[in-house]
C-alpha cells in the first residue's frame, strides 16, 4: 500500500468526521467495548501503515516522433515510454513495469510484426538490447577500450530491426525504472522468483498487445542471457495459458541449461562446454578468422577424445598427458599452468592467467576484452568484470537522458541498468533450472515457429557449445532448419562488433521471413 496524498488524507479525515457525526452517542460512563474482530482489524491497519511505500506516481505515457537510418532507408517512427500495472489476485496494483516501444509511422499494417525484448541477470534492464543490439539508436559499449566516462551519445543503429518489426523493450520489476509497490518480502515472493517472473512478464506482453490493439499482429520474443532463458518459457506460457501464439524466438547468448559446473569433479561437461570458447579466443588473439569450419575440429575433439580422456581421470597418465598437450595447444596457455591444472581450466583462472604477465584481467563475457588488474599480486582475482564495470555508466546515462529529456517522461527515481540487489534477492536455485523443456514444448506445439539461438565465440558466461549440444539433443520436428544456431566473432555482447551485428541482423531477418 502506498501512503496517501494530502488530498486523499483530507478526504479521509472528512469522511471520518461525517461518520463520527452520524454515530450514536455514548454516555461518558458507558464507553463502547471493542470486540476481538475490531482489535484484529486495528492490528491489521497498523501493519498496513508500517508497510506503506511512499513513491510519487509515474507520469502518463509519453511519446515523440523520431527518425533513424538503416540499410539505405529512412525510417520515421514513434518512441513511447510508459508503464503497465501488475495486479494481485484481488486486483490491487502491486508493481509498475516500464516499457519502451518503437512503432513505425505510416499506414497501419495488420501484418507488421511486434517483438518483445528482455535482458537477463536476473537484475538487468532491457537497455542492453535496446541501446546496444536492436533498437533504432545505440550507444557504444562492450568493446575493448570503452570507459565509464565515454560520452553517452545516441546515434543511429545500423543493426536495428525496426525496418521489419515494431519493438517493445520491457524492464522487469527492480530494473530500469520498474518498481514494486509491496514490501521486500512480498517483492521477493512475487517478482524475484523463477515461476512468478515468467507469469507476470507474460501478462505484461498480453496487456501491451491488448492496450495497443495488436493481438492480431505476428508476434516475436527475444532475450539476452537470462532473458534468453525467459524467451522459451514466456513463449510457452503465452501459447498455453494466455492464448497468445508466438511466431518466432530469437535468443541472444542465452542461458538455457544449468551451468555445466554442477559436478566438476565428476562430470566432464564443465570442461567440454568451455574449451571451444577458450580456443576461439586464442585463435582470435593470433589473427585467425573464426568460422564454423574453423571451430569444428575443436568441437569434435571436445565431445570426443577430450570427454573420453576426462572420464578416464588421473588413473590413466597417458590420458592426462594427451589432455594437457591438446588443451595447451587450443588455449595458448602456459604448459606448466595447464599441466598443474590437469587440463581442467577454471574460467576465472583462465581469465587471469591469460594476461597475468601484463597485469591485466579478461572479461568472462569476452576474454579478449581486458582492463588493468588493480590487485595483480593477489592470489585470486579481486575486481569486478571489465565489461560490466565499463557499461553501467554509459547505458544508464543514455537511457535516463532519453526517457526524461528526449521523450519527456519526467520520472523520479533511480534507473537500474543492472541491479545487484535483485540478483542477491533472487530465488535460490535459479542456477539449477533449465529452459530447454519449455523450448522443446513450444516448438512442438507450433510447427510453423522459427527459432534462432545466437552466440559469440568468445563468451564464457554462456558458452555457445552448451546451445550446440542442446540443439543436437532435441528431437527433429518438421523442418530441421527451423531451429538454428548462429555464432559470431565476439563474446556475450557480440553485437558490439559491427560485422557481427550485421551478420546477426541478416540471420534474424530469416526468422521473420524478410528477404
C-alpha positions, 0 to 999 in steps of 0.5 A: 500500500502506498501512503496517501496524498494530502488530498486523499488524507483530507478526504479521509479525515472528512469522511471520518468526521461525517461518520463520527457525526452520524454515530450514536452517542455514548454516555461518558460512563458507558464507553463502547467495548471493542470486540476481538474482530475490531482489535484484529482489524486495528492490528491489521491497519497498523501493519498496513501503515508500517508497510506503506511505500511512499513513491510519487506516481509515474507520469502518463505515457509519453511519446515523440516522433523520431527518425533513424537510418538503416540499410539505405532507408529512412525510417520515421517512427514513434518512441513511447515510454510508459508503464503497465500495472501488475495486479494481485489476485484481488486486483490491487496494483502491486508493481509498475513495469516500464516499457519502451516501444518503437512503432513505425509511422505510416499506414497501419499494417495488420501484418507488421510484426511486434517483438518483445525484448528482455535482458537477463541477470536476473537484475538487468534492464532491457537497455542492453538490447535496446541501446546496444543490439536492436533498437533504432539508436545505440550507444557504444559499449562492450568493446575493448577500450570503452570507459565509464566516462565515454560520452553517452551519445545516441546515434543511429543503429545500423543493426536495428530491426525496426525496418521489419518489426515494431519493438517493445523493450520491457524492464522487469520489476527492480530494473530500469525504472520498474518498481514494486509497490509491496514490501521486500518480502512480498517483492521477493515472493512475487517478482524475484522468483523463477515461476512468478517472473515468467507469469507476470512478464507474460501478462505484461506482453498480453496487456501491451498487445491488448492496450495497443490493439495488436493481438492480431499482429505476428508476434516475436520474443527475444532475450539476452542471457537470462532473458534468453532463458525467459524467451522459451518459457514466456513463449510457452506460457503465452501459447498455453495459458494466455492464448497468445501464439508466438511466431518466432524466438530469437535468443541472444547468448542465452542461458538455457541449461544449468551451468555445466559446473554442477559436478566438476569433479565428476562430470566432464561437461564443465570442461567440454562446454568451455574449451571451444570458447577458450580456443576461439579466443586464442585463435582470435588473439593470433589473427585467425578468422573464426568460422564454423569450419574453423571451430569444428575440429575443436568441437569434435575433439571436445565431445570426443577424445577430450570427454573420453580422456576426462572420464578416464581421470588421473588413473590413466597418465597417458590420458592426462598427458594427451589432455594437457598437450591438446588443451595447451595447444587450443588455449595458448596457455602456459604448459606448466599452468595447464599441466598443474591444472590437469587440463581442467581450466577454471574460467576465472583462472583462465581469465587471469592467467591469460594476461597475468604477465601484463597485469591485466584481467579478461572479461568472462563475457569476452576474454579478449576484452581486458582492463588493468588488474588493480590487485595483480599480486593477489592470489585470486582475482579481486575486481569486478568484470571489465565489461560490466564495470565499463557499461553501467555508466554509459547505458544508464546515462543514455537511457535516463537522458532519453526517457526524461529529456528526449521523450519527456517522461519526467520520472523520479527515481533511480534507473537500474541498468543492472541491479545487484540487489535483485540478483542477491534477492533472487530465488535460490536455485535459479542456477539449477533450472533449465529452459530447454523443456519449455523450448522443446514444448513450444516448438512442438506445439507450433510447427510453423515457429522459427527459432534462432539461438545466437552466440559469440565465440568468445563468451564464457558466461554462456558458452555457445557449445552448451546451445550446440549440444542442446540443439543436437539433443532435441528431437527433429520436428518438421523442418530441421532448419527451423531451429538454428544456431548462429555464432559470431566473432565476439563474446556475450555482447557480440553485437558490439562488433559491427560485422557481427551485428550485421551478420546477426541482423541478416540471420534474424531477418530469416526468422521473420521471413524478410528477404 
